[in-house]
Amino acid sequence: MSKPDVTPDTVDATIDQKLGNRYGRWSVALYLACTALIVGAGLLGPSVVVLTLTNRHAWLPSYWWDTKPNDWLVTLMIYVAILLGGYGVFLATKALKNGWAPRVDRLIALGIGTTAAITLVPPMASGDVLIYAAYGRIMSLGGDPYTTAPADTIRLGYDPVIAATERPWQGAKSVYGPIATWVQWLSSLIGGDSMQLTVWMLQLSVAISLVVTGLLLVKLVGPNLPNRRRVIMLGLANPLILWTVLAGAHNDAIAVMFAVIALVLFRRHIFWAGIMIGVAGCTKLSIGLVGVAMLWALHNDRRKAAIFCGGGALAMGGLYAFVGLQAFQQARSQTSFISTGTPHKVLLSFFTLFLPNGLVRTVLAILAWVGLIVVAILLTQVFPKSLVPQTHPDDPTPAAIRYTAIYAIAWILTAMYSLPWYDLIAWVALAAIAASKVDGLMVVRTTMLAIAYVPGRDPNARQVAASLSDSLEWFSARLRDTICPAIELAVLVGLIIWARRGGAQWWPYDWPRRKSKSVPQQTTSLPG
């Protein structure tokens, strides 16, 4: 009986498979370790990381013990969790590249299980969800959160939900779309006087949105198992997403879910895809970026592009008209903000020492838009292909997914106002794109920005000020205003270098160059 031929290729394949399996096991272990640390920090109860939720029902989520943990302890727990989660995502990409092939249903269980676990503990890092609850409460009391701030209601008398909001945001009116506001209102109706139950309903809406988004992505990439594994590990089960979005209960997840529904409908129902992208924009206006990507995928078919735009305009126009123009004006008000952690903030702080603040902000806004366009042009030339199959010759979905990833990455890396949970749309689209070095750069970007926003609440908030030590306040401030901008800039430069080395040109288009009027020469084949 002859022995099977053993070639160098088969030996290399076996080694790669073993390496992939080892990376895969480690990535799953790190995903679980990250989740365990996040849940552990939540169970310790209110702290500089974990929010204080009033009017508690002990038998209902969220669950915690009032241990009053040390500020450095819980902060370090989350620092380690984020680092482990980021490294786990990096190892997952390497494992999949080397042929790791776990069962898809087990990976789905991993994603849903870790999502459920984090949903059972209080929100962390950011106090945004408290203000979501306040807006819902204002609406349930008959007010308008677009014209009434929580502080306005507090002056009229004590309210157990609105009084639980943190001081820096009590004067802020809602900047969210009508869909987000209605989710907040429904959560308030269910939660009543309990901030705990109101917030948990908001957490639940985010968790459901993330799971639905992940499962729809699995549907989009079709039956190809390696593609499904990538979508789950980078989309559904991604611990960086679970920390930045779910642990903070950010409503970006709801907007992204509607955008992904639009992408699913995009294959055969262009008008309804437009309706859903309009609904997504009525949750959070910035998600219109996906609409731009979808529209560009239709740029060769004006009729379909017009139908898509009609659906989007009908949804957005109708919903914003229903709640009033002030809602749209509030949503647009964020466009001039500059967030700490971005290189723009460093430039603002430096140049305002000797130039007018308004002038510096205007110049930075122009540079941000130019940067977005330049990065998008570079990426369009070298970005990997979409993993979404083309089901019919006119199917625009693969191109739309690819453009969404390109525009989202260009946006988050060049925008003046960029927060960790904004990375969600980039990760969702990137999960459905073939592997490249962009994966690693995105891991660095999201990991660093997530760490920079721990603790993510204003130190002047009364719940935080009671326990935030001077050393932790100083350390977290240096992470956010010095180290994070430097790393974010390095990621942007690294992405540009990668694109240029891949052959991308700064301006690959013929226009506005003047075309030559000479008659083109015909190529004649020579014999022999």
C-alpha positions as CSV (number, residue, x, y, z in Angstrom):
1,M,0.0,0.0,0.0
2,S,1.6,3.2,-1.2
3,K,2.0,6.2,1.2
4,P,0.4,9.5,0.2
5,D,2.7,12.0,-1.3
6,V,3.9,14.6,1.1
7,T,4.9,17.9,-0.6
8,P,6.1,21.1,0.9
9,D,2.7,22.7,0.1
10,T,0.8,20.1,2.1
11,V,3.3,20.5,5.0
12,D,2.9,24.3,4.9
13,A,-0.9,23.9,4.8
14,T,-0.9,21.6,7.9
15,I,1.3,24.1,9.8
16,D,-1.0,27.0,8.8
17,Q,-4.0,25.0,9.9
18,K,-2.5,24.2,13.3
19,L,-1.4,27.8,13.7
20,G,-4.9,28.9,12.8
21,N,-6.5,26.6,15.3
22,R,-4.2,27.9,18.0
23,Y,-5.0,31.5,17.2
24,G,-8.7,30.7,17.0
25,R,-8.7,29.1,20.5
26,W,-6.9,32.0,21.9
27,S,-9.2,34.6,20.3
28,V,-12.3,32.9,21.8
29,A,-10.6,32.7,25.2
30,L,-9.8,36.4,25.0
31,Y,-13.3,37.3,23.8
32,L,-14.7,35.5,26.9
33,A,-12.1,37.0,29.3
34,C,-12.9,40.5,28.0
35,T,-16.6,39.8,28.6
36,A,-16.0,38.4,32.1
37,L,-14.0,41.5,33.1
38,I,-16.7,43.9,31.8
39,V,-19.4,41.9,33.6
40,G,-17.3,41.8,36.7
41,A,-16.8,45.5,36.8
42,G,-20.6,46.0,36.3
43,L,-21.4,43.6,39.2
44,L,-19.2,45.6,41.6
45,G,-21.8,48.4,41.3
46,P,-21.7,52.2,40.9
47,S,-18.2,53.6,40.5
48,V,-16.2,55.9,38.2
49,V,-16.9,53.5,35.4
50,V,-20.4,52.1,36.2
51,L,-23.4,54.4,36.2
52,T,-25.7,55.0,39.2
53,L,-29.2,53.8,38.5
54,T,-32.0,55.0,40.9
55,N,-35.3,53.4,42.0
56,R,-34.0,49.9,41.7
57,H,-36.0,46.7,41.4
58,A,-33.7,44.1,42.8
59,W,-35.3,41.2,40.9
60,L,-35.0,43.0,37.5
61,P,-31.9,43.7,35.4
62,S,-29.5,45.4,35.6
63,Y,-27.9,43.5,38.5
64,W,-25.1,44.7,40.8
65,W,-23.8,44.8,44.3
66,D,-23.1,48.0,46.1
67,T,-19.4,47.3,46.8
68,K,-18.1,50.9,46.3
69,P,-15.0,49.6,44.4
70,N,-11.8,51.5,44.2
71,D,-11.6,53.8,41.2
72,W,-8.3,52.4,40.0
73,L,-9.5,48.8,40.4
74,V,-12.5,49.1,38.1
75,T,-10.6,51.3,35.6
76,L,-7.8,48.8,35.3
77,M,-10.3,46.0,34.9
78,I,-11.7,47.8,31.9
79,Y,-8.3,48.7,30.5
80,V,-7.3,45.1,30.6
81,A,-10.7,44.0,29.2
82,I,-10.3,46.3,26.2
83,L,-6.7,45.3,25.5
84,L,-7.6,41.6,25.7
85,G,-10.6,42.2,23.4
86,G,-8.6,44.1,20.9
87,Y,-5.9,41.5,20.8
88,G,-8.6,38.8,20.5
89,V,-10.0,40.5,17.4
90,F,-6.5,40.7,15.9
91,L,-5.9,37.0,16.6
92,A,-9.3,36.1,15.1
93,T,-8.3,37.7,11.8
94,K,-5.1,35.8,11.8
95,A,-6.8,32.5,12.7
96,L,-9.4,32.9,9.9
97,K,-6.6,33.7,7.5
98,N,-4.8,30.5,8.4
99,G,-7.8,28.3,7.9
100,W,-9.5,28.2,11.3
101,A,-12.8,26.5,10.8
102,P,-15.0,26.4,13.9
103,R,-18.7,25.6,13.7
104,V,-20.7,28.7,12.7
105,D,-23.5,28.0,15.2
106,R,-21.0,28.0,18.0
107,L,-19.6,31.3,17.0
108,I,-23.2,32.7,16.8
109,A,-23.8,31.4,20.3
110,L,-20.6,33.1,21.4
111,G,-21.8,36.4,20.0
112,I,-25.3,36.2,21.4
113,G,-24.1,34.9,24.8
114,T,-21.5,37.6,25.4
115,T,-24.1,40.2,24.3
116,A,-26.6,38.9,26.7
117,A,-24.1,38.8,29.6
118,I,-23.1,42.4,29.2
119,T,-26.8,43.4,28.9
120,L,-27.5,42.1,32.5
121,V,-25.2,44.6,34.2
122,P,-25.4,48.4,34.4
123,P,-24.1,50.6,31.6
124,M,-20.6,51.9,31.9
125,A,-18.1,54.5,30.8
126,S,-20.4,57.0,29.2
127,G,-23.4,58.7,30.9
128,D,-25.2,59.2,27.6
129,V,-27.8,56.6,28.3
130,L,-29.0,58.6,31.3
131,I,-29.7,61.5,29.1
132,Y,-31.5,59.2,26.7
133,A,-33.7,58.2,29.6
134,A,-34.3,61.8,30.5
135,Y,-35.4,62.7,26.9
136,G,-37.8,59.8,27.0
137,R,-39.2,60.9,30.3
138,I,-39.7,64.5,29.1
139,M,-41.7,63.1,26.1
140,S,-43.7,60.8,28.3
141,L,-44.6,63.8,30.5
142,G,-45.9,65.6,27.5
143,G,-42.8,67.7,26.8
144,D,-40.6,68.1,23.7
145,P,-37.0,66.9,24.2
146,Y,-35.9,69.0,21.2
147,T,-36.9,72.3,22.9
148,T,-36.8,71.3,26.6
149,A,-33.6,70.3,28.4
150,P,-33.6,68.1,31.5
151,A,-32.6,71.2,33.5
152,D,-35.8,73.0,32.4
153,T,-37.9,70.2,33.8
154,I,-35.8,70.0,37.1
155,R,-36.7,73.7,37.7
156,L,-40.4,72.8,37.6
157,G,-40.1,70.2,40.3
158,Y,-38.4,66.9,41.3
159,D,-38.5,64.0,38.9
160,P,-36.8,60.7,39.9
161,V,-35.6,60.0,36.4
162,I,-34.5,63.4,35.2
163,A,-32.9,64.2,38.6
164,A,-30.6,61.1,38.1
165,T,-28.9,62.6,35.0
166,E,-25.4,63.8,35.3
167,R,-24.8,67.5,35.6
168,P,-22.7,68.3,32.5
169,W,-25.5,67.2,30.2
170,Q,-28.6,68.5,32.0
171,G,-28.7,71.6,29.9
172,A,-28.5,69.7,26.6
173,K,-31.5,69.3,24.3
174,S,-31.9,66.2,22.2
175,V,-29.8,65.9,19.1
176,Y,-31.2,62.5,18.1
177,G,-33.7,61.6,15.4
178,P,-37.4,60.9,15.9
179,I,-36.9,57.1,15.8
180,A,-34.3,57.3,18.7
181,T,-36.6,59.6,20.6
182,W,-39.6,57.2,20.2
183,V,-37.4,54.3,21.5
184,Q,-36.5,56.5,24.5
185,W,-40.2,57.4,25.0
186,L,-41.3,53.8,24.9
187,S,-38.5,52.8,27.4
188,S,-39.7,55.6,29.7
189,L,-43.3,54.4,29.5
190,I,-42.2,50.9,30.6
191,G,-39.7,52.1,33.1
192,G,-41.9,54.7,34.8
193,D,-40.2,56.3,37.8
194,S,-37.3,53.8,37.8
195,M,-34.1,54.9,36.1
196,Q,-32.9,51.3,36.4
197,L,-35.7,49.8,34.4
198,T,-35.9,52.7,31.9
199,V,-32.1,52.3,31.2
200,W,-32.4,48.5,31.0
201,M,-35.0,48.9,28.3
202,L,-32.6,51.1,26.4
203,Q,-29.8,48.5,26.9
204,L,-32.1,45.8,25.6
205,S,-33.0,47.8,22.5
206,V,-29.2,48.2,21.8
207,A,-28.5,44.5,22.4
208,I,-31.4,43.3,20.1
209,S,-30.2,45.7,17.4
210,L,-26.6,44.4,17.6
211,V,-27.8,40.8,17.3
212,V,-30.1,41.5,14.5
213,T,-27.4,43.4,12.7
214,G,-25.0,40.5,13.1
215,L,-27.5,37.9,11.9
216,L,-28.4,40.0,8.9
217,L,-24.7,40.3,7.9
218,V,-24.5,36.5,8.1
219,K,-27.4,36.4,5.7
220,L,-25.8,39.0,3.4
221,V,-22.5,37.0,2.9
222,G,-24.4,33.9,1.8
223,P,-23.6,30.3,2.5
224,N,-19.8,30.6,2.3
225,L,-18.6,29.4,5.7
226,P,-15.2,31.3,5.9
227,N,-17.1,34.5,5.1
228,R,-19.7,33.8,7.8
229,R,-17.0,33.1,10.4
230,R,-15.4,36.5,9.6
231,V,-18.7,38.3,9.9
232,I,-19.5,36.8,13.2
233,M,-16.0,37.3,14.8
234,L,-15.7,40.9,13.6
235,G,-19.3,41.9,13.7
236,L,-21.6,39.9,16.0
237,A,-19.1,38.8,18.7
238,N,-16.6,41.6,18.4
239,P,-15.7,42.5,22.0
240,L,-14.6,46.0,20.9
241,I,-18.2,46.6,19.7
242,L,-19.7,45.1,22.8
243,W,-17.7,47.4,25.0
244,T,-17.9,50.7,23.0
245,V,-21.6,50.3,22.0
246,L,-23.4,47.8,24.2
247,A,-21.8,48.5,27.5
248,G,-22.6,52.2,27.0
249,A,-26.1,51.5,25.6
250,H,-25.5,53.8,22.6
251,N,-28.3,54.2,20.2
252,D,-25.9,54.1,17.2
253,A,-26.7,50.3,17.2
254,I,-30.4,51.0,16.3
255,A,-29.4,53.3,13.4
256,V,-26.9,50.8,12.1
257,M,-29.5,48.0,12.3
258,F,-31.9,49.9,10.0
259,A,-29.0,50.7,7.7
260,V,-28.1,47.0,7.4
261,I,-31.8,46.2,6.8
262,A,-31.6,48.7,3.9
263,L,-28.6,46.9,2.5
264,V,-30.5,43.5,2.7
265,L,-33.4,45.1,0.8
266,F,-31.1,46.8,-1.7
267,R,-30.8,43.8,-4.0
268,R,-34.4,43.8,-5.2
269,H,-36.4,46.5,-3.4
270,I,-34.6,49.8,-4.1
271,F,-37.5,52.0,-3.0
272,W,-37.9,50.1,0.4
273,A,-34.1,50.2,0.8
274,G,-34.4,54.0,0.5
275,I,-37.2,54.0,3.1
276,M,-35.1,52.1,5.6
277,I,-32.0,54.2,5.1
278,G,-34.2,57.2,5.7
279,V,-35.4,55.5,9.0
280,A,-31.8,54.9,9.9
281,G,-31.1,58.6,9.3
282,C,-34.1,59.5,11.5
283,T,-32.4,57.6,14.3
284,K,-29.0,59.2,14.0
285,L,-28.3,61.7,11.1
286,S,-24.6,60.6,10.7
287,I,-25.8,57.1,9.4
288,G,-26.7,58.9,6.2
289,L,-23.1,58.0,5.3
290,V,-24.4,54.5,4.4
291,G,-27.0,56.2,2.1
292,V,-24.2,58.0,0.3
293,A,-22.4,54.7,-0.2
294,M,-25.6,53.0,-1.5
295,L,-26.3,55.9,-3.8
296,W,-22.8,55.8,-5.3
297,A,-23.3,52.0,-6.0
298,L,-26.2,53.1,-8.2
299,H,-24.4,56.0,-9.9
300,N,-24.6,54.2,-13.3
301,D,-28.3,53.7,-13.1
302,R,-30.0,57.1,-12.7
303,R,-33.5,55.7,-12.6
304,K,-32.8,53.4,-9.6
305,A,-30.8,56.2,-7.9
306,A,-33.8,58.5,-8.2
307,I,-36.1,55.8,-6.8
308,F,-33.7,55.2,-3.9
309,C,-33.4,58.9,-3.1
310,G,-37.2,59.2,-3.3
311,G,-37.6,56.5,-0.7
312,G,-35.0,58.1,1.6
313,A,-36.5,61.6,1.2
314,L,-40.0,60.3,1.9
315,A,-39.0,58.6,5.1
316,M,-36.8,61.4,6.5
317,G,-39.1,64.2,5.3
318,G,-42.2,62.5,6.7
319,L,-40.7,61.6,10.1
320,Y,-38.9,64.9,10.7
321,A,-42.1,66.8,9.6
322,F,-44.0,64.8,12.1
323,V,-41.9,65.9,15.1
324,G,-41.0,69.3,13.8
325,L,-38.1,71.0,12.0
326,Q,-36.5,71.8,15.4
327,A,-35.5,68.1,15.6
328,F,-33.5,68.3,12.4
329,Q,-31.9,71.6,13.5
330,Q,-30.8,70.0,16.7
331,A,-29.4,66.9,14.9
332,R,-27.3,69.3,12.7
333,S,-25.9,71.2,15.7
334,Q,-23.1,68.6,16.4
335,T,-21.4,69.3,13.1
336,S,-19.2,72.1,14.6
337,F,-18.1,70.2,17.7
338,I,-14.5,68.9,18.1
339,S,-14.0,65.9,20.4
340,T,-11.1,65.3,22.7
341,G,-8.9,62.4,21.5
342,T,-8.7,63.6,17.9
343,P,-5.7,65.4,16.4
344,H,-8.1,68.2,15.5
345,K,-8.5,69.0,19.3
346,V,-4.7,69.3,19.7
347,L,-4.5,71.6,16.7
348,L,-7.4,73.7,18.0
349,S,-5.7,74.1,21.4
350,F,-2.4,75.1,19.8
351,F,-3.6,77.5,17.1
352,T,-6.2,79.3,19.3
353,L,-3.2,80.6,21.4
354,F,-2.6,83.2,18.6
355,L,-5.6,83.0,16.2
356,P,-9.4,83.5,16.7
357,N,-11.2,80.4,17.8
358,G,-13.8,80.7,15.0
359,L,-11.2,81.0,12.3
360,V,-9.3,77.9,13.5
361,R,-12.5,75.9,13.7
362,T,-13.5,76.8,10.2
363,V,-10.1,75.9,8.8
364,L,-10.1,72.6,10.7
365,A,-13.6,71.8,9.4
366,I,-12.4,72.4,5.8
367,L,-9.3,70.2,6.4
368,A,-11.5,67.5,7.8
369,W,-13.7,67.4,4.7
370,V,-10.7,67.5,2.4
371,G,-9.1,64.7,4.4
372,L,-12.3,62.6,4.2
373,I,-12.4,62.9,0.4
374,V,-8.7,62.3,-0.1
375,V,-8.7,59.1,2.1
376,A,-11.9,57.8,0.4
377,I,-10.3,58.3,-3.0
378,L,-7.2,56.5,-2.0
379,L,-9.1,53.6,-0.4
380,T,-11.4,53.2,-3.3
381,Q,-8.5,52.2,-5.5
382,V,-7.0,49.5,-3.2
383,F,-9.6,48.4,-0.8
384,P,-10.3,44.7,-0.7
385,K,-13.4,43.2,-2.4
386,S,-16.7,42.7,-0.7
387,L,-17.5,39.2,0.6
388,V,-21.2,39.7,-0.2
389,P,-22.0,37.6,-3.4
390,Q,-23.7,39.2,-6.4
391,T,-27.0,37.3,-6.7
392,H,-27.9,38.9,-10.1
393,P,-26.1,41.0,-12.7
394,D,-27.6,44.3,-11.5
395,D,-27.1,43.6,-7.8
396,P,-25.5,46.7,-6.3
397,T,-25.2,45.3,-2.7
398,P,-21.5,44.1,-2.8
399,A,-20.4,47.6,-4.1
400,A,-22.6,49.3,-1.5
401,I,-21.0,47.3,1.4
402,R,-17.5,48.1,0.1
403,Y,-18.2,51.8,-0.3
404,T,-19.8,51.8,3.2
405,A,-16.6,50.4,4.7
406,I,-14.5,52.9,2.7
407,Y,-16.5,56.0,3.6
408,A,-17.0,55.0,7.2
409,I,-13.3,54.4,7.8
410,A,-12.4,57.6,6.0
411,W,-15.0,59.5,8.1
412,I,-14.0,58.2,11.6
413,L,-10.3,58.8,10.9
414,T,-10.7,62.4,9.6
415,A,-13.8,63.7,11.5
416,M,-13.5,66.5,14.0
417,Y,-16.0,64.8,16.3
418,S,-15.2,61.1,16.7
419,L,-16.1,58.8,19.6
420,P,-15.4,55.1,20.2
421,W,-19.0,54.0,19.5
422,Y,-18.9,55.8,16.1
423,D,-16.6,52.9,14.9
424,L,-19.6,50.5,14.9
425,I,-20.6,51.2,11.3
426,A,-17.0,50.8,10.1
427,W,-16.7,47.4,11.8
428,V,-20.0,46.2,10.6
429,A,-19.1,47.0,7.0
430,L,-15.5,45.8,7.4
431,A,-16.7,42.4,8.7
432,A,-18.2,41.8,5.2
433,I,-14.9,42.7,3.4
434,A,-12.0,40.5,2.5
435,A,-9.1,40.5,5.0
436,S,-6.3,43.1,4.7
437,K,-4.0,45.2,6.8
438,V,-6.9,47.6,7.4
439,D,-8.2,45.1,10.0
440,G,-5.1,45.6,12.2
441,L,-5.2,49.4,11.8
442,M,-8.9,49.4,12.9
443,V,-8.1,47.2,15.9
444,V,-5.5,49.8,17.0
445,R,-7.8,52.7,16.3
446,T,-10.8,51.4,18.2
447,T,-8.8,49.9,21.1
448,M,-6.9,53.1,21.8
449,L,-10.0,55.3,21.5
450,A,-12.0,53.0,23.8
451,I,-9.2,53.1,26.4
452,A,-9.0,56.9,26.2
453,Y,-12.7,57.1,27.2
454,V,-12.3,55.1,30.4
455,P,-13.6,56.7,32.6
456,G,-15.7,58.3,29.9
457,R,-17.9,60.5,32.1
458,D,-17.2,64.1,32.9
459,P,-15.2,64.4,36.2
460,N,-17.6,67.2,37.3
461,A,-20.5,64.8,37.4
462,R,-21.5,64.5,41.0
463,Q,-21.6,60.6,40.9
464,V,-18.0,60.6,39.5
465,A,-16.4,63.4,41.5
466,A,-17.1,61.7,44.8
467,S,-14.6,58.9,44.0
468,L,-12.4,60.0,41.1
469,S,-8.8,60.3,42.4
470,D,-6.5,63.1,41.2
471,S,-4.0,60.5,39.9
472,L,-6.7,58.7,37.8
473,E,-8.1,62.0,36.5
474,W,-4.6,63.1,35.4
475,F,-3.8,59.7,33.8
476,S,-7.0,59.4,31.9
477,A,-6.7,63.0,30.7
478,R,-3.3,62.4,29.3
479,L,-4.5,59.3,27.6
480,R,-7.3,61.3,26.0
481,D,-5.6,64.6,25.1
482,T,-2.1,63.4,24.3
483,I,-1.5,59.7,23.6
484,C,-4.8,59.0,21.8
485,P,-4.5,61.8,19.2
486,A,-0.9,60.7,18.4
487,I,-2.0,57.1,17.9
488,E,-5.1,58.1,15.9
489,L,-2.9,60.2,13.6
490,A,-0.4,57.3,13.3
491,V,-3.3,55.0,12.2
492,L,-4.4,57.6,9.6
493,V,-0.8,58.0,8.2
494,G,-0.4,54.2,8.2
495,L,-3.6,53.8,6.2
496,I,-2.5,56.3,3.7
497,I,1.0,54.7,3.3
498,W,-0.7,51.3,2.9
499,A,-2.9,52.7,0.1
500,R,-0.1,54.4,-1.6
501,R,2.1,51.3,-1.5
502,G,-0.8,49.4,-3.0
503,G,-0.7,51.7,-6.1
504,A,-3.4,54.3,-5.1
505,Q,-3.0,57.7,-6.7
506,W,-3.9,61.0,-5.1
507,W,-6.2,61.9,-8.0
508,P,-6.8,58.9,-10.4
509,Y,-9.4,60.7,-12.6
510,D,-9.0,62.2,-16.0
511,W,-11.1,65.3,-15.2
512,P,-10.5,68.2,-14.9
513,R,-7.5,67.6,-17.0
514,R,-7.8,68.8,-20.6
515,K,-8.2,65.8,-22.9
516,S,-5.8,65.5,-25.9
517,K,-7.4,66.4,-29.2
518,S,-5.0,64.2,-31.1
519,V,-6.4,61.2,-32.9
520,P,-5.6,58.1,-30.9
521,Q,-3.2,55.7,-32.7
522,Q,-4.5,52.3,-33.6
523,T,-2.4,49.4,-32.4
524,T,-1.5,47.0,-35.1
525,S,-0.4,43.5,-34.3
526,L,3.0,42.6,-35.9
527,P,3.5,39.1,-37.3
528,G,5.6,36.6,-35.5
